């Protein structure tokens, strides 16, 4: 019981600090926008900072946390709490990291530790609910445990979203040509596999094999499959590149298409480049370089070469 209380306290403290960090980041960003006269961006950043402060309070104040734990003791309520909290945490991490475009190995290790602690605290074994479980009868405990493990498989369907958010949203990564070819060649079975497995599992859990339910969960499965293809192509190499031993190299690529110069801070001034016979998008080309590019231009990328991808850290116009 002491271990459960300590782990729960540590987890909710770290979650609160994460939300507070996102609050500070967006409040600072709102101040910058205000000083530069960008009122719309200032209002958006202010709204997000207030949202982060509210979310932090839900974990920081013991009374609120106790009520939340009490309301989410049943697994049916808890799975929605876990899903929604995951979305909020991912959004908070995105708002903190997006302006910097990269994560150090220390940051990756910290986020991984927080994910493990959060899972242990609120999912399996659910240390935050140890006191409530102690009051259950043996039969009730057995039923609750069986339900948790049955539903646990459903959360595995969200796994592809994690590297997609990380690598697809703010990962400066180019998959190697060999790996990109493998992904393209295997998508033909990857997407149907995800759709069929998710649909079958959902029908089993919901115990509803009506045509309308099959169509609904199949559509959700298609969405997950789209996330999974992006995760496998870009997110997986980005994650592995941070974890494996890499070497600093210079890579020359050819621009094949000029993309967007939008103000979306996670990925603007984009171009599509060719690396041998593989084409990929790169983000955040320096504006002064992006303005000079045309199809056929060459870029010099400096970064970390890994087994599955090249994580670029610097973009320059190649000398002709």
VENPE-V345635 format. One record per residue. PSI is psi as a letter, one per 30 degrees, with the letter a starting at -180 (NA if undefined). OMEGA is omega in radians with two decimals (NA if undefined). Layout:
BEGIN
PSI_OMEGA ; PSI_OMEGA
END
This chain:
BEGIN
e_3.11 ; e_3.12 ; e_3.14 ; e_-3.13 ; e_-3.13 ; e_-3.12 ; e_3.12 ; e_3.13 ; e_3.14 ; e_-3.10 ; e_-3.09 ; e_3.07 ; e_3.14 ; e_3.11 ; e_3.12 ; e_3.14 ; e_3.10 ; e_3.12 ; e_3.10 ; e_3.06 ; e_3.09 ; e_3.07 ; e_-3.13 ; e_-3.12 ; e_-3.09 ; e_3.06 ; e_3.09 ; e_3.13 ; e_3.10 ; e_3.11 ; e_3.12 ; e_3.13 ; e_-3.14 ; e_-3.12 ; f_-3.13 ; g_3.04 ; g_3.12 ; i_-2.99 ; e_-3.12 ; e_3.12 ; e_3.12 ; e_-3.14 ; e_3.13 ; e_3.14 ; e_3.11 ; e_3.12 ; e_-3.14 ; e_3.14 ; e_3.09 ; e_3.12 ; e_3.14 ; e_3.12 ; e_3.10 ; e_3.14 ; e_3.10 ; e_-3.11 ; f_-3.14 ; f_3.11 ; f_-3.03 ; e_-3.08 ; k_-3.06 ; e_-3.09 ; e_3.12 ; e_-3.12 ; e_3.13 ; e_3.10 ; e_3.14 ; e_3.11 ; e_3.14 ; e_-3.10 ; f_-3.06 ; g_-3.13 ; e_3.10 ; k_-3.05 ; e_3.11 ; e_3.09 ; e_-3.03 ; e_-3.08 ; e_3.09 ; e_3.07 ; e_3.14 ; e_-3.13 ; e_-3.11 ; e_3.12 ; e_3.08 ; e_3.13 ; e_-3.13 ; e_3.14 ; e_3.11 ; e_3.13 ; e_3.12 ; e_3.11 ; e_3.14 ; e_-3.10 ; f_3.12 ; e_-2.97 ; e_-2.99 ; e_-3.12 ; f_-3.07 ; f_3.00 ; f_-3.09 ; l_3.11 ; k_3.05 ; l_3.10 ; e_3.10 ; e_3.10 ; e_3.11 ; e_3.14 ; e_3.12 ; e_3.11 ; e_3.10 ; e_3.11 ; e_3.12 ; e_3.13 ; e_3.13 ; e_3.13 ; e_-3.14 ; e_3.13 ; e_3.13 ; e_-3.05 ; e_-2.99 ; f_-3.13 ; d_-3.14 ; k_0.03 ; f_-3.14 ; h_-3.06 ; f_-3.14 ; f_-3.08 ; g_-3.08 ; e_-3.12 ; e_3.13 ; e_3.14 ; e_-3.11 ; f_-3.11 ; f_-3.12 ; l_3.03 ; l_-3.12 ; e_-3.14 ; e_3.14 ; e_3.10 ; e_-3.13 ; e_3.14 ; e_-3.14 ; e_3.14 ; e_3.13 ; e_-3.14 ; e_-3.13 ; e_-3.11 ; e_3.11 ; e_-3.11 ; f_-3.07 ; e_3.14 ; e_3.13 ; e_-3.14 ; f_3.10 ; f_3.13 ; f_3.11 ; f_-3.05 ; e_-3.14 ; f_-3.11 ; e_-3.05 ; e_3.10 ; f_3.09 ; e_3.13 ; e_-3.10 ; e_-3.05 ; e_-3.08 ; e_-3.05 ; e_-3.10 ; g_3.12 ; j_3.07 ; i_-3.02 ; k_2.97 ; j_3.08 ; k_3.12 ; l_-3.13 ; e_-3.14 ; e_-3.14 ; e_3.13 ; e_3.10 ; e_3.14 ; e_3.13 ; e_-3.12 ; e_-3.11 ; f_-3.04 ; f_3.10 ; f_-3.09 ; f_3.06 ; f_-3.12 ; e_-3.09 ; e_3.08 ; e_-3.14 ; e_-3.14 ; e_-3.12 ; e_-3.10 ; e_-3.10 ; e_3.14 ; e_-3.14 ; e_-3.13 ; e_-3.13 ; e_-3.12 ; e_3.11 ; e_3.11 ; e_-3.11 ; e_-3.09 ; f_-3.13 ; h_-3.11 ; j_-3.09 ; g_3.11 ; l_-3.10 ; e_-3.13 ; e_-3.14 ; e_3.12 ; e_3.13 ; e_-3.09 ; e_-3.09 ; f_3.07 ; e_3.10 ; e_3.08 ; e_3.09 ; e_3.10 ; e_3.11 ; e_3.11 ; e_3.14 ; e_3.10 ; e_3.07 ; e_-3.06 ; e_-3.13 ; e_3.09 ; e_-3.14 ; e_-3.12 ; e_-3.05 ; e_-3.03 ; e_-3.04 ; e_-3.12 ; e_3.09 ; e_-3.14 ; e_3.12 ; e_-3.09 ; e_-3.12 ; e_3.11 ; f_-3.02 ; f_-3.05 ; l_3.07 ; k_-3.08 ; l_3.08 ; k_3.10 ; k_-3.10 ; l_3.04 ; k_-3.10 ; k_3.09 ; k_-3.13 ; l_-3.10 ; k_3.13 ; k_3.11 ; f_3.13 ; k_3.09 ; k_-3.09 ; b_-3.00 ; k_3.01 ; h_-3.08 ; l_3.13 ; g_3.10 ; j_-2.87 ; f_-3.11 ; f_-3.09 ; j_3.07 ; l_-3.07 ; i_-3.06 ; l_2.98 ; l_2.99 ; k_-3.08 ; l_3.09 ; k_3.02 ; j_-2.93 ; c_-3.13 ; g_-3.13 ; k_3.13 ; k_-3.14 ; l_3.10 ; k_2.98 ; l_-3.03 ; l_2.94 ; h_2.95 ; k_3.12 ; k_-3.04 ; e_-3.11 ; f_3.07 ; e_-3.10 ; e_-3.11 ; f_-3.10 ; f_-3.01 ; l_3.00 ; l_3.10 ; k_-3.08 ; f_3.10 ; l_3.11 ; k_3.07 ; k_3.07 ; j_-3.13 ; k_3.06 ; k_-3.11 ; a_-3.02 ; k_3.14 ; k_3.11 ; a_-3.09 ; e_-3.04 ; f_-3.09 ; l_3.11 ; j_-3.13 ; j_-3.06 ; k_-3.10 ; f_-3.12 ; k_-3.13 ; k_3.14 ; l_3.03 ; k_-3.09 ; k_3.09 ; k_3.12 ; NA_NA
END
